[in-house]
């Protein structure tokens, strides 16, 4: 089959483009609000059919002739979406009818030369019947009638997309399996069933979801644009331009990436606007779904409590974390700031040692070449498996060097066996006679020992205990 086609959803502000987008992809991926102009960037999704997929792009509301700076940038991004699309869904508001903005946008779309399907939304209103005859003057023939909020007419839009069906996109299968692949603890897996070379090959073939987070105006969108080599995300000096989590595909040295831009995260007490609340929720969800997270800091501003809060959330989710210091070209005493940042990270994030830190300038490109090496390194560590025999040699040495404290009842705690029972993050289970009696300080001792013995740096490790026989591996084989 051919590659999936790309369909851009275009229209003036607040006609229901994001609602239609969410209906088509079957998920609430785009932020929806009755305020005009909530969507400001391109937002990509996939419509799945039985025999393949189509990619759809939600866009910012187009405003003809505006001189306002942010609106102009939104128009540029929407125009770019039309340029890269194979076809266009032109959405108008049936309740309002055809407006001068619709007519201007129709002229622009005709000049693009792309196939255009007119979609009349909100046909469940009385006014839509009176406005129906006006749509023909736009010159796109019979409209597809929908009420996206209630799912009316969605099947007709799907029929319009069918000529553009291509191969089923592989990342959708990855998304479907994400819930079971992250955070779940597996049972003991015999080492001969683990093929690390094959696992690495499969890992390189699927997209690495790299999520960029940080406070407002840290430069997240600029960073993604620099990586892409094009102005895909809207940027500017105004804080809060990005209002929702937006993803885009990218390939670097054979590794597929899904780059995720997010809304700036401020302290909850400072968030009063409903749209900003929705954007913050979207950013938190993006952290939960990430493979690696880059926390972008403005190097010209001090390391604030909110930065530490974001970092702690990332680590709490078990995600690999890279700290990127942006606007590095504006810093005079670089060595002093690096020393201060390293001290604050080591003291504030004591549960993870040696979090990678990269100094760069997203605006000028300085230091950008240093960012992806730690990202890929942490990603591989996140999936790494340690052979059971190696783990039990480690456990034997750890116990000989430092016996676990006795239980509160005076019984000796006997650690019998250790195996790796999960990845993403790496999870290790110790079988012992009294699992609840193993104190947290001893768990930390084992965790730090695992880091040192097997090279786990800057990544979350989880060590758990459970009761059982001395060798569950033999139990599996029997």
C-alpha angles and dihedrals in degrees: 000000000000125000114282115269123241120233121193119210107214134179144119119286121297099008092124104266095141092046090053090045091054091048093052096049093040096234140086093247100135119064111248125198134149090240113100118244099026091133110065105161140040114281119198128208140159129240109205124209128181091260102035148317144280125205117226128194125208112207141193118271109272117233116189120222097001118154094191108119101229093044090052091054090049090052091050091053092048091049089051090053090055091049093055096041127097092213141358136233105208107202123200131178110252092195092058099032128211114339132189087257090056090050092050092048090049090056091051092049093050090054090053091066092220122136107262129200116194113224118194109202130196094036089153089081126090093235091060092070091056092046097047097090092054095064093071091070089069087073102233099109125229113007125226106243117221144159098202095185091062099032095248113152096006091124090057090054090049088056089056090055097050097088088062098053115134138163117328106264110245096216091067090066088051091053091050091053096042095096093057096038096055127060096355119120115224125213119254110299120205110239094234089064091060117086106184094184092054091045091053091049092051091046092055091051096058126066119269106224104223112186122196115208136170146116120310115289095013089128102259096145091044089053092053092046089052092052092048094044091228140075097261095142123051113249137180144133092277114101118235100029091138109067103171140024110278126187133199133178123245138166125213122181092335096312116115116223135192104206112205121198116197140194117266113268119226130174112288092240090062096051111092102142115094094218091052089050090054090047092051091050089050091051092051090050089051089055090052091053097042128113093200129006126209112202104205115206129190101238091203090064126063121260099267133201089254091060090053090047091054092047091049091052091052091050091044088058089053093244126148110252132206120186113215119192106208128199089034091154088070095057118099105185098043099165093053093051092048091052091049093048093048091050092050092048094048093049098037097043101037094152090070121047125213101002105196114255123196127188115212148140114234090191097055099024094240112156094000091125089066096058104075099049094070090040092058092040093055091043091057092045089051089061099036119125124204118212113250094237091057091049093052093049086052092048093050091052093045092052093046090052095045124010117213114254117262120260123263089260092055097255120138116250110228119197106205108174144357130205136166106251102175149013133209085076108017107250126194128192125204117202111213143155096250109027095172091053095063102105122224092245090060091048087054089049091054092044093053090046091053090051092053096041099046104027100251103162127169095000137106117255124190121205118187136176132219139169123251147106122321093257120027087172089068089047090058092050095048 
